[in-house]
Amino acid sequence: MSNALIIYGSTTGNTAYTAETIAAYLTANGGYEVSLKSVADIDVSELNDAWDLYLLGCSTWGEEEIELQEDFESFYEGLTGDLNLSGKKFAVFGCGDSSYEYFCGAVDVIEERVQKLGATLVADSLRIDGEPEEEEINEWTRDVIHGA
Ligand SMILES: Cc1cc2nc3c(=O)[nH]c(=O)nc-3n(C[C@H](O)[C@H](O)[C@H](O)COP(=O)(O)O)c2cc1C
């Protein structure tokens, strides 16, 4: 059985709901064993463990510039050149609001960083505009399963 680690940062619960929905779909339809963690409870060293798939979720804050969800900041700072993610499969998701200049900017920043560290993205990242909806999340998770 394949396993997946989902790490999320969420302030008002939207990205948390998205992460839970992804976890349920991966388990029920992808046959994955899933570990779902708030980014506040995890260290980047856990990216070195042998997970078949890593999913990172983060909402976007800030107005003039892109700010990651606050719990995600220190985790992101740990995503440095010391970490080699080559050969590892990743997918990135997050909630935002397209009325802001940098719609889901946190997703852009995270996907760029993990790719720089050698990770392979298994699907286009999921950028949710407004309230997350189960159907959109499930469709994306289906793509992730196919790409992984
Ligand atoms: C002060 C503030 C700044 C925000 N800045 C952005 C932004 O720059 N880009 C964006 O896409 N969404 C932005 N948002 C929208 C949030 O990302 C959105 O509400 C999201 O669903 C929150 O997800 P969470 O509940 O998982 O934290 C902002 C919201 C607030 C209240």
The ligand as an SDF file (V2000), in Angstrom:
LIG
                    3D

 31 33  0  0  0  0  0  0  0  0999 V2000
   -5.9040   40.1690    5.2670 C   0  0  0  0  0  0  0  0  0  0  0  0
   -6.0600   39.1060    4.2150 C   0  0  0  0  0  0  0  0  0  0  0  0
   -5.1320   39.0160    3.1980 C   0  0  0  0  0  0  0  0  0  0  0  0
   -5.2640   38.0530    2.1780 C   0  0  0  0  0  0  0  0  0  0  0  0
   -4.3490   38.0160    1.1450 N   0  0  0  0  0  0  0  0  0  0  0  0
   -4.5500   37.1590    0.1160 C   0  0  0  0  0  0  0  0  0  0  0  0
   -3.6670   37.1520   -1.0090 C   0  0  0  0  0  0  0  0  0  0  0  0
   -2.7070   37.9160   -1.1070 O   0  0  0  0  0  0  0  0  0  0  0  0
   -3.8960   36.2560   -1.9970 N   0  0  0  0  0  0  0  0  0  0  0  0
   -4.9510   35.3830   -1.9620 C   0  0  0  0  0  0  0  0  0  0  0  0
   -5.1140   34.6010   -2.9050 O   0  0  0  0  0  0  0  0  0  0  0  0
   -5.8200   35.3520   -0.9000 N   0  0  0  0  0  0  0  0  0  0  0  0
   -5.6260   36.2240    0.1310 C   0  0  0  0  0  0  0  0  0  0  0  0
   -6.4900   36.2150    1.2000 N   0  0  0  0  0  0  0  0  0  0  0  0
   -7.6210   35.2470    1.2200 C   0  0  0  0  0  0  0  0  0  0  0  0
   -7.3370   33.9940    2.0540 C   0  0  0  0  0  0  0  0  0  0  0  0
   -6.2060   33.3110    1.5790 O   0  0  0  0  0  0  0  0  0  0  0  0
   -8.5830   33.0870    1.9770 C   0  0  0  0  0  0  0  0  0  0  0  0
   -9.5780   33.6420    2.7900 O   0  0  0  0  0  0  0  0  0  0  0  0
   -8.3300   31.6420    2.3390 C   0  0  0  0  0  0  0  0  0  0  0  0
   -9.5060   30.8910    2.1010 O   0  0  0  0  0  0  0  0  0  0  0  0
   -7.9050   31.4400    3.7780 C   0  0  0  0  0  0  0  0  0  0  0  0
   -7.5980   30.0840    3.9280 O   0  0  0  0  0  0  0  0  0  0  0  0
   -7.3850   29.3930    5.3630 P   0  0  0  0  0  0  0  0  0  0  0  0
   -8.7380   29.4200    6.0550 O   0  0  0  0  0  0  0  0  0  0  0  0
   -6.9570   28.0230    5.0640 O   0  0  0  0  0  0  0  0  0  0  0  0
   -6.3420   30.1630    6.0880 O   0  0  0  0  0  0  0  0  0  0  0  0
   -6.3680   37.1560    2.2140 C   0  0  0  0  0  0  0  0  0  0  0  0
   -7.3060   37.2500    3.2580 C   0  0  0  0  0  0  0  0  0  0  0  0
   -7.1720   38.2180    4.2350 C   0  0  0  0  0  0  0  0  0  0  0  0
   -8.2220   38.3000    5.3280 C   0  0  0  0  0  0  0  0  0  0  0  0
  1  2  1  0
  2  3  1  0
  2 30  2  0
  3  4  2  0
  4  5  1  0
  4 28  1  0
  5  6  2  0
  6  7  1  0
  6 13  1  0
  7  8  2  0
  7  9  1  0
  9 10  1  0
 10 11  2  0
 10 12  1  0
 12 13  2  0
 13 14  1  0
 14 15  1  0
 14 28  1  0
 15 16  1  0
 16 17  1  0
 16 18  1  0
 18 19  1  0
 18 20  1  0
 20 21  1  0
 20 22  1  0
 22 23  1  0
 23 24  1  0
 24 25  2  0
 24 26  1  0
 24 27  1  0
 28 29  2  0
 29 30  1  0
 30 31  1  0
M  END
$$$$
